[in-house]
Amino acid sequence: MKGVIFDGEQARVVDDLQVRDPGPGEVLVGIRAAGLCHSDLSVIDGTIPFPVPVVLGHEGAGVVEAVGAGVSHVAPGDHVALSTLANCGACAECDRGRPTMCRKAIGMPAKPFRRGGTELFNFASNSAFAERTVVKAVQAVKIPKEIPLTSAALIGCGVLTGVGAVLNRARVDRGDSVVVIGAGGIGLNVLQGARIAGASVIVAVDANPAKEAAARQFGATHFVDASAVPDTVRAVKEILPTGADHTFECVGSTRLIRQAIDLLDRHGQAVLLGVPPATAEASFLVSSLYLDKSVLGCRYGSSRPQRDIALYARLYREGRLLLDELVTATYGVADFAKAADDAHHGRVARAVLRFGE
């Protein structure tokens, strides 16, 4: 079968992958669509260290082909969106409703794939850049068949992370003010999360003025072109003179993390979603936090995927959550290199790879 692998030097499309059958508590999914997230590119460029060789991809949707013993919530033929959380469901963190903190869901890649005599790791317990993949049952969330799989694929990472950061981690309330730094795939979902939460002022900041239309479509009430102003913080404070209740850094830049903190009002909170290099350090004025300000990390939107994916699917069907509009372009898997180049240069909000064609 076809898939996209990274061997430590280059990413390439191969057609001789094999994946094992599902074991107890596992699901075999035929992937139909997979979003190309910057986390995949970060593995390739080394920003996210990961063992190789690995089958890439972690934002996918498809059709259940087989289930292992003990799996009853999905069956062959069901449409599913996949999460990256292979949480155990039994530890203290899972019991508290915090599956993103499950230690068995972090840093424990398996090797369900083979290529010739070589075993390959799965990425983010998922590996959606393959025609078929095996995931834990908890990762497969049934969705209505009327949702296009090219759109449903994006729920499993970009939507869970961006919308979840607003609703679950920051808990943005009605009337709050929000600043979103970076209007890419994650940033757009933060914007629509803020809109859904009822924020009154939603400022999008990006150095690419071409992103303004999409930012406003997803919920921004204001847009600041960072390439056109000498001082981004001052430009935002012309809109929010005392600062914002919530800021979200969606780029992964230590310089922009500092901006996110500097833009906070009293009792404000900065949520960090972008992924800088693993050894990166950020600096800020410690005294700036003494007015009850907070800096919050956020893993995967603090999501509970079995609950949240179903919620976002319902919001989509009600017209309140945008999914189709996130899909800027679709590509056959053979065109992975072009999709990656378009994503790297910011030409697309989300590139989606199509499988099973």
C-alpha positions as CSV (number, residue, x, y, z in Angstrom):
1,M,0.0,0.0,0.0
2,K,1.0,3.6,-0.5
3,G,2.2,5.9,2.3
4,V,4.5,8.8,3.2
5,I,7.6,7.8,5.2
6,F,10.5,9.8,6.7
7,D,13.8,8.0,7.1
8,G,15.7,10.7,8.9
9,E,16.9,12.3,5.7
10,Q,14.0,12.8,3.4
11,A,10.2,12.3,3.2
12,R,9.0,10.3,0.3
13,V,6.0,8.4,-1.0
14,V,6.4,4.6,-1.2
15,D,4.0,1.9,-2.4
16,D,5.2,-1.2,-0.6
17,L,4.1,-0.5,3.0
18,Q,2.3,-3.2,5.0
19,V,0.3,-2.8,8.2
20,R,-0.5,-5.5,10.7
21,D,-4.0,-6.7,11.5
22,P,-5.7,-5.0,14.5
23,G,-5.2,-6.7,17.9
24,P,-7.5,-6.6,20.9
25,G,-8.7,-3.1,21.5
26,E,-7.6,-1.8,18.1
27,V,-9.2,-0.7,14.8
28,L,-8.0,-1.0,11.2
29,V,-9.0,2.1,9.3
30,G,-8.9,2.7,5.6
31,I,-7.7,6.3,5.3
32,R,-9.6,8.5,2.8
33,A,-8.2,11.9,3.7
34,A,-5.5,13.4,5.8
35,G,-4.6,16.9,6.6
36,L,-1.0,18.1,6.3
37,C,-0.2,19.8,9.6
38,H,2.9,21.7,10.4
39,S,3.7,19.1,13.0
40,D,4.4,16.7,10.2
41,L,6.8,19.2,8.6
42,S,8.4,19.7,12.0
43,V,9.3,16.1,12.1
44,I,10.9,16.4,8.7
45,D,12.9,19.5,9.6
46,G,13.9,18.2,13.1
47,T,11.9,20.7,15.2
48,I,10.1,17.7,16.6
49,P,12.6,14.9,17.4
50,F,11.1,11.6,16.5
51,P,12.5,8.0,15.9
52,V,12.8,6.9,12.3
53,P,11.8,5.4,10.0
54,V,8.3,6.6,10.6
55,V,5.1,6.7,8.7
56,L,3.9,10.3,8.9
57,G,0.5,11.9,9.3
58,H,-1.8,12.4,12.3
59,E,-4.9,14.3,11.1
60,G,-7.1,11.8,9.3
61,A,-10.5,10.3,8.6
62,G,-11.6,7.2,6.9
63,V,-13.7,4.0,7.0
64,V,-13.4,1.2,9.5
65,E,-12.2,-2.0,7.8
66,A,-11.8,-4.3,10.8
67,V,-11.9,-4.2,14.6
68,G,-10.0,-6.3,17.2
69,A,-11.5,-8.2,20.1
70,G,-13.4,-6.1,22.6
71,V,-14.2,-3.2,20.2
72,S,-17.9,-2.4,20.1
73,H,-18.3,1.4,19.6
74,V,-17.3,1.2,15.9
75,A,-17.8,-1.5,13.3
76,P,-16.7,-2.1,9.7
77,G,-18.2,0.4,7.4
78,D,-18.4,3.2,10.0
79,H,-16.9,6.6,9.1
80,V,-14.4,7.8,11.7
81,A,-12.2,10.8,12.5
82,L,-9.0,9.9,14.2
83,S,-7.4,11.4,17.2
84,T,-3.8,11.2,18.2
85,L,-4.5,10.3,21.9
86,A,-3.8,6.6,22.5
87,N,-4.6,7.1,26.1
88,C,-5.1,4.2,28.4
89,G,-8.5,5.1,29.9
90,A,-7.5,3.8,33.3
91,C,-4.9,6.0,34.9
92,A,-5.6,8.9,37.3
93,E,-5.3,11.5,34.5
94,C,-7.8,9.7,32.3
95,D,-10.1,9.2,35.3
96,R,-10.0,13.0,35.8
97,G,-11.0,13.6,32.2
98,R,-7.6,14.7,31.2
99,P,-6.6,12.2,28.5
100,T,-4.0,14.6,27.0
101,M,-2.0,14.1,30.2
102,C,-2.1,10.3,30.1
103,R,1.5,9.1,30.3
104,K,0.8,6.1,28.1
105,A,-0.3,8.5,25.4
106,I,2.9,10.5,25.3
107,G,6.2,9.4,23.7
108,M,5.5,5.7,23.2
109,P,5.4,5.1,19.5
110,A,4.6,1.6,18.3
111,K,5.7,-0.2,15.1
112,P,2.6,-1.5,13.3
113,F,4.1,-1.0,9.8
114,R,6.6,-3.0,7.8
115,R,8.5,-2.2,4.6
116,G,10.4,-5.2,3.4
117,G,12.3,-6.5,6.5
118,T,12.1,-3.1,8.3
119,E,9.6,-2.2,10.9
120,L,8.4,1.5,10.9
121,F,7.1,3.6,13.7
122,N,3.7,5.3,13.7
123,F,3.6,9.0,14.2
124,A,1.5,10.4,17.0
125,S,0.0,6.9,17.5
126,N,-1.8,7.6,14.2
127,S,0.1,7.6,10.9
128,A,-2.7,8.9,8.7
129,F,-0.4,9.3,5.6
130,A,-1.0,5.7,4.7
131,E,-3.8,3.9,2.8
132,R,-4.5,1.9,6.0
133,T,-3.5,2.4,9.6
134,V,-4.1,0.7,12.9
135,V,-5.1,2.8,16.0
136,K,-6.3,2.1,19.5
137,A,-10.1,1.9,19.7
138,V,-10.2,5.1,21.8
139,Q,-8.7,7.0,18.9
140,A,-11.5,6.2,16.4
141,V,-14.5,8.4,16.8
142,K,-17.6,7.6,14.8
143,I,-18.9,10.5,12.7
144,P,-22.0,11.0,10.5
145,K,-21.5,9.7,7.0
146,E,-22.8,12.9,5.5
147,I,-19.7,14.9,6.7
148,P,-17.2,14.9,3.8
149,L,-14.1,12.9,4.9
150,T,-11.8,15.6,3.4
151,S,-13.3,18.0,6.0
152,A,-13.8,15.5,8.8
153,A,-10.0,14.7,8.6
154,L,-9.2,18.2,10.0
155,I,-11.2,17.7,13.2
156,G,-8.6,15.3,14.6
157,C,-5.8,17.8,15.1
158,G,-6.4,21.4,13.8
159,V,-9.9,21.7,15.2
160,L,-9.3,19.8,18.4
161,T,-6.2,21.9,19.1
162,G,-7.5,25.3,18.1
163,V,-11.1,25.2,19.1
164,G,-10.2,23.1,22.2
165,A,-7.6,25.6,23.3
166,V,-10.4,28.3,23.5
167,L,-13.2,26.2,25.0
168,N,-11.3,23.8,27.2
169,R,-8.0,25.4,28.2
170,A,-8.6,29.2,28.2
171,R,-12.4,28.9,28.8
172,V,-13.1,32.1,26.9
173,D,-16.3,33.6,28.1
174,R,-18.9,35.8,26.4
175,G,-17.8,39.3,25.9
176,D,-14.1,38.5,26.4
177,S,-11.4,39.9,24.1
178,V,-9.0,37.6,22.2
179,V,-5.8,38.1,20.2
180,V,-4.7,35.3,17.9
181,I,-1.1,35.5,16.6
182,G,-0.8,33.5,13.4
183,A,-3.8,32.9,11.1
184,G,-2.7,29.5,9.7
185,G,-4.6,26.2,10.2
186,I,-4.5,26.3,14.0
187,G,-5.0,30.1,14.3
188,L,-8.2,29.9,12.1
189,N,-9.6,27.3,14.5
190,V,-8.7,29.5,17.5
191,L,-10.6,32.3,15.8
192,Q,-13.7,30.3,15.2
193,G,-13.5,28.9,18.7
194,A,-13.5,32.4,20.1
195,R,-16.5,33.2,17.9
196,I,-18.3,30.2,19.1
197,A,-17.5,31.1,22.7
198,G,-19.0,34.6,22.2
199,A,-15.9,36.7,22.4
200,S,-16.7,40.4,21.6
201,V,-13.4,41.5,20.1
202,I,-11.3,39.0,18.2
203,V,-8.0,40.3,16.7
204,A,-6.1,38.2,14.2
205,V,-2.4,39.1,13.7
206,D,-0.4,37.8,10.8
207,A,2.5,38.9,8.6
208,N,0.7,37.8,5.5
209,P,-2.0,40.3,4.5
210,A,-3.6,37.7,2.2
211,K,-4.9,35.9,5.3
212,E,-7.2,38.7,6.3
213,A,-10.2,37.4,4.4
214,A,-10.0,33.9,5.9
215,A,-9.4,35.3,9.3
216,R,-12.5,37.4,9.2
217,Q,-14.5,34.6,7.7
218,F,-13.6,32.4,10.7
219,G,-14.4,35.0,13.3
220,A,-11.9,37.9,13.5
221,T,-13.4,41.3,14.1
222,H,-10.1,43.0,13.4
223,F,-6.9,42.1,11.5
224,V,-3.4,43.5,12.0
225,D,-1.0,43.0,9.2
226,A,2.3,42.6,11.1
227,S,4.3,43.2,8.0
228,A,2.9,46.7,7.6
229,V,3.3,48.1,11.1
230,P,6.6,48.9,12.9
231,D,5.2,47.8,16.3
232,T,2.7,45.0,16.4
233,V,2.0,45.4,20.1
234,R,1.2,49.0,19.7
235,A,-1.0,48.3,16.7
236,V,-3.1,45.8,18.6
237,K,-3.4,48.1,21.6
238,E,-4.9,50.7,19.4
239,I,-7.8,48.3,19.2
240,L,-7.5,47.0,22.8
241,P,-5.9,49.9,24.8
242,T,-5.7,47.9,28.1
243,G,-4.8,44.6,26.4
244,A,-6.6,41.4,25.8
245,D,-8.2,38.9,28.1
246,H,-6.7,36.0,26.1
247,T,-3.9,35.7,23.6
248,F,-3.0,32.7,21.6
249,E,0.5,32.2,20.0
250,C,0.0,29.8,17.1
251,V,3.3,30.2,15.3
252,G,6.0,28.7,17.5
253,S,8.2,31.8,17.8
254,T,9.8,32.8,21.0
255,R,9.6,36.4,19.9
256,L,5.9,36.1,19.4
257,I,5.5,34.4,22.7
258,R,6.9,37.5,24.2
259,Q,4.3,39.6,22.2
260,A,1.5,37.4,23.5
261,I,2.5,38.1,27.1
262,D,3.0,41.8,26.5
263,L,-0.5,42.1,25.0
264,L,-2.3,40.8,28.1
265,D,-4.6,42.9,30.2
266,R,-4.9,42.4,33.9
267,H,-5.9,38.8,34.8
268,G,-5.2,37.9,31.2
269,Q,-3.8,34.6,30.0
270,A,-1.5,33.7,27.1
271,V,-2.0,30.3,25.6
272,L,1.0,28.7,23.8
273,L,0.0,26.6,20.8
274,G,2.9,27.0,18.3
275,V,5.8,24.5,18.6
276,P,9.2,26.1,18.7
277,P,12.4,23.9,18.7
278,A,12.5,21.6,21.7
279,T,15.4,23.5,23.3
280,A,14.0,27.0,22.6
281,E,13.8,29.4,25.6
282,A,11.5,32.4,25.8
283,S,12.1,35.5,27.9
284,F,9.6,38.1,29.3
285,L,9.4,40.6,32.1
286,V,8.6,38.7,35.3
287,S,7.0,41.8,36.7
288,S,4.5,41.8,33.9
289,L,2.8,38.7,35.4
290,Y,2.1,40.2,38.8
291,L,-1.3,41.5,37.9
292,D,-2.7,37.9,37.9
293,K,-1.5,37.2,34.4
294,S,-0.8,33.6,33.3
295,V,1.1,31.8,30.7
296,L,-0.6,28.5,29.8
297,G,0.8,25.5,27.9
298,C,-1.8,23.5,26.0
299,R,-1.5,20.0,24.6
300,Y,-4.0,19.1,21.8
301,G,-6.5,21.6,23.0
302,S,-6.9,19.9,26.4
303,S,-9.3,17.7,24.4
304,R,-11.4,14.7,25.3
305,P,-11.7,13.4,21.7
306,Q,-14.6,11.0,22.1
307,R,-16.7,13.9,23.5
308,D,-15.2,16.8,21.5
309,I,-15.1,15.3,18.0
310,A,-18.8,14.4,18.4
311,L,-19.5,18.0,19.5
312,Y,-17.6,19.5,16.6
313,A,-19.3,17.3,14.2
314,R,-22.7,18.5,15.5
315,L,-21.6,22.1,15.4
316,Y,-20.5,21.6,11.8
317,R,-23.9,20.1,10.8
318,E,-25.6,23.1,12.5
319,G,-23.5,25.5,10.5
320,R,-21.7,26.9,13.5
321,L,-18.3,25.3,12.9
322,L,-16.4,25.8,9.6
323,L,-14.7,22.7,8.2
324,D,-15.1,22.8,4.4
325,E,-13.6,26.3,4.4
326,L,-10.4,25.1,6.0
327,V,-9.6,22.9,3.0
328,T,-7.6,25.1,0.8
329,A,-6.4,22.4,-1.6
330,T,-6.5,18.7,-2.0
331,Y,-3.7,16.5,-3.4
332,G,-3.2,12.9,-4.4
333,V,-0.7,11.2,-2.1
334,A,1.8,11.1,-5.0
335,D,1.8,14.9,-4.9
336,F,2.9,15.0,-1.2
337,A,6.1,17.1,-2.0
338,K,4.0,19.8,-3.6
339,A,1.5,19.8,-0.7
340,A,4.4,20.1,1.8
341,D,5.9,22.9,-0.1
342,D,2.6,24.8,-0.3
343,A,2.1,24.3,3.4
344,H,5.6,25.3,4.3
345,H,5.3,28.6,2.4
346,G,1.8,29.4,3.8
347,R,0.0,29.1,0.5
348,V,-2.7,27.0,2.1
349,A,-4.6,27.0,5.4
350,R,-4.7,23.2,5.2
351,A,-3.6,20.9,2.5
352,V,-5.4,17.6,2.4
353,L,-4.1,14.4,1.0
354,R,-6.6,12.1,-0.6
355,F,-6.3,8.3,-0.4
356,G,-8.2,5.4,-1.8
357,E,-8.6,6.8,-5.2
